[in-house]
């Protein structure tokens, strides 16, 4: 029995959720995977998965062995990459995550360029507005917006952004002036479902809170931005999300003197001593690119 292959097959079966899905992913037959799993369980002397024709579930022993297998496979993969990189070619699978909107605008195009430059690289890009644990999800790299808690991770700042308030020229032309956050109570507001009905501002070093009565509540950034462009009301978005709209006059920035402090935009990864060559190559290449691409929140 090839123990390393059997271990990899076991992890793939769990990740795919079924033997048939794992077979499709690995290019092996279901029968071959069943034999591999059975041989591994015989060798270990424990049952790893309880399975029937409809479902399967990890045993306690299987859960422990799964965690250990992930670490061993990751270490094995990293060592192979370090040895392979001695010939100057970057290889392997790079896993990274980023917020949806930032990822679509800036990370995805960079990923495509990097793939075109490195033919032996594969990339798994996860766009998710939830903060995903790099260690738990076996990710190599993350783009984070905001201040980070102290951790063992390295953070490379590539820019900054800021939560800004904006409206369309058409909306501003037909409504009362907006000089302070308190005047928002007389205006239609567009909020995001996750942000609630309280907008926070900062003025002369003090934080201010203003309650708003939303005319429209959205659960997607693009929907809120479109409604704002079309004159439905006032909204608050990150500067990078509307920088093009501000530059081209589709939106107008308001209440600038009351904006909160800047939020850092950072690439986060495990300590540099543990970096595999593929991660190091992407970080060193992407950081200067992102520094140029990320809009300056002081502009427009």
N, C-alpha and C positions, 0 to 999 in steps of 0.2 A: 504493500500500500504506500502510495506517495502521500505522506502525512501532511505536507504543506498544501498540496492540491486538495486533499480531503477537508482540511481546515477552511480553505478558501471556498470550497463548495458549500460547506455548512453555513458560513456567513452569508453567501449569496442566496441560499434557500430562505434564510430568515429575512433578509432584506427584501427579497422579492415577494414573500408572503405565500409562496406555493412552489411545489416541485416543477409544475409545468412552466410557470413564469421564469423560474431559475434556469430551466432547460433552454427556453427561448433566448435568454440573455447570454448564456455561456456557450451556446451552440452544441451542448451535449444532449443526449437523450434522457428522458425521465428515468428509464431503467438504470442508466449509468449513474445518475445522481443518487438513486435509491441504494445502489450497491456501495457507492462511496460513503454515504451516510451510515449505512449498516456496518461497514468495515471500521469506520471511525468509532462508532459506539462500542463495537466488540473490543477494539484496542484499548479504549478508555475504561471499559467495564461499567459504563453507566448509560442510561438513556438520555439523550439530549433533547429530543422532540417527542411529544405525544401527538400522534397524527392518526387521522382516519381519512375516509374518502372525501370529506367536506372541509375539514379544518385541521390545523396543527397549532401546537402551543409549546413554548419552551418549558422544560422542566427547570427546577432550581439549579441543578447541575449544569443544564444547558445554558442558562442565563449567565452563570459565572464563566463557563468556558467560552461563551460568545464574547464577553468583554475582554478576556485574555487573548482570544484569537484576533480581535480587532487590533489590539496593541502589537501583537507579534507580527501580523501582516503589514501594519504600518511601518514598524521598525525594519522589517525585511525590505520593503519597498524603498524606504529612505536610503538604506545602505546600498542597494542596487543603483539608485540614482547617483549617489556620491561616487561610486566606482565608475559608472558610465560617464559621468561628467568630466572625467579625466581626459576624454578625447575631445572635449570642447563642445559636445552636442548636449543640449538640454532635452531630457526625455521625461515621460511619465504623465500621471494624472494630477492636475491641479484643481483643488476644490475651493471655491470662494463664494462669498455671499455679500449682498449689498441691498440697501433699501430699494423698493421697486422703481420709484421715479428717478432717483439718482442713477440706479443701475441701468435703466433703459436709455437715459440720456448720455451717460459718460462711460460707464464700465463696459457695457456690451460692445460698443465700437472698439474700445481698446482690446478687449478679449479677441475680437475678430482679427485685429491687426497682429496681435501676438501669435495667434494660431497660424496666420499666413507666413510669419517669419520663422516659426519653429515647427517644422513638419512632424517632429516626433513627440509633440506635446498634445495632450488631450485636456479639456477643461470642463468641469462641471460647475455651472453658474447658477446659484440659487438667489432669486430676487424675492425678498421677504421683508415686510416692514416690522416684523417681530425680531427681537434680538435673539439670535441663535447662538448657542454655546459652541465655540470652535472645537473644544475637546470632546463634548458629548456627541456632536454630529460628525466628528472626524474631518473638520474643515481646516484648510491650510491658512486661510486669509479672509479678512472681513473688512468691509468699508463701513465705518461707523460715523454717525453725525451726532455730536453732543459730547459733553464731558464724561469721561470714563472713570469708573471706580478704580482704585489701586488694584493692580493685578500683576501676574507674572508675564503679561503680554507686553510686547513692544508696540508703541503707537507712533506712526510717522505722519505728521500733519501735512496735508496736501492742499489745504485751503480753509476757508471759513464761510459760514452762511449766517443768516439772520431771519427771524420771523418778521415779516413786514405786512402792513395793511395796505390794500389797494382797491381801486374801483376803476370802472371804465370812464372815459371822458364824457360819454353820453349820460351816464348816471350822475356824474358830478355837475353836469350843466343844468339838470332839472331838479336838484335837491338842495336843501340848506347846506351852508358851509360846514366843514368838519375841522374844527380847530383843536379840540381836546377829546380824549376818550369819552368824556361824559356826554358829548353831543351824539354819540352813536345810538342813544336810545331813540332818537328820532329818525333812524335810518333802517332800511332793510339790510339784514346781514345774512351772509352765507357761511355756515359753520360745517366743520367736519364732525362726524358722529363721535369719533374718539376724543375730541377736544372739549366737549361739553359746551355750556353756555356762558362760560367766564373767559374773558380775554385779559391776558396779563400784559402790562406795559411797564416801562421804566422811565422815570423823569427825574433829573437832578439827583441821581443816585438812589432814588426810592422806587420800590416796586408798587405798581398800582393795579387794581383789579376792577374790571368793568363788566357788569352783567349785560348780555345782549339777548334780544328776542329774535331768534333766527326766522327768516322767511323761508329759507331752504336749508335742509340738513343733508349733507352728502357723505357717502362712505368711501368716495374715491377722489383723489386730488384733481384729476383731469376734469371731472364733472363740476367741481367747485370752480375751477379756473375758467371753464367754458361759460358757466352761468355769470361769472363776474365780467367776462369779456362782453357778454351780450346784454349787460346793463341790469341784471336782476338785483344786484346789491353789492355790498362791500364784503370782502373776504380777507383772510390772513393766510399766507403761504410762505414757504421758505423762499428766500431771494433767488436761489438758483432755479427754482421751479417757474419763475415768471420773469427772469432777466430778459429774455427775448421779447416778451410782451411789453416790458417797460421801455426797452430800447427802440422798439418799432411803434410805440404810441398806442398800443391796444389797451394798455392799462396805465394808471397813474398811481404813483406811490404817495400815500397820505400819512399823516401823523408821524412823520419821520423823527421828530424830536422826542417821541415817546417809545421808540423801538427798544426791545430787550437787547441784552448783550449778545455778541457774536457767539456762535457755536462752532467748535472746531470740526473739520472734516478730516478723518484719519484712516489710514490703512493700519489694521491691527493684525498681529501675527505672533506666534510663539517666540520665545527668546531667540535672538539671532544665532546663537551657538547651535541651535537645533534645526536651523533652516535647511531644507533640502535645496539642491541647486536650482530646481525648477521654480520654487517659491522665491528664492533670492533673485533669480533672473527677472521674474515678473515684477517684483517690488522695485528693483533698481531701475527698471525700464518704465514702469507705470507712474511712479511718483512724480518725476518732472513733467510727464504728460498731463497728469491731473492738476498740477500746480498751474499750468497754462490754461487748461480748459475750464476750471471752476471759476464762475463769475465772482468778481470782487463785490461784497455787499455794500461797499461805499459808493459804487457806481450807480448811475441812473436814479 
